[in-house]
Amino acid sequence: RGTANARMPTKVIWMRRQRVLRRMLKAYRESKKIDRHLYHELYLKSKGNVFKNKRVLMEFIHKRKAEANRSKFLEDQAEARRRKVKESRVRKSNRAADK
């Protein structure tokens, strides 16, 4: 018969998975879906056996991008609020100076 590792070596499975994940990362980077910093981080994570397959990697990318978009939105919102308060403070001080 032969052991499972003799029939389908774990090394071969590992190499195939790495090639699939790296191919996907490369395609995402070239299509500008991820920047080079995220690419590098994910490349090292995939080498470190964090992602079991393509689907898991894709879900991680989507989650990370959504998180980044959300934090950017909140930051912009906070900036707008700060700007609004500052302008109202200036208007209030101008009104006080006019009296």
Buried (B, 14 or more C-beta within 10 A) or exposed (E): EEEEEEEEEEEEEEEEBBEBBBEBBEEBBEEEBBEEEBBEEBBEBBEEEEBEEEEEBEEBBEEBEEEEEEEEEEEEEEEEEEEEEEEEEEEEEEEEEEE
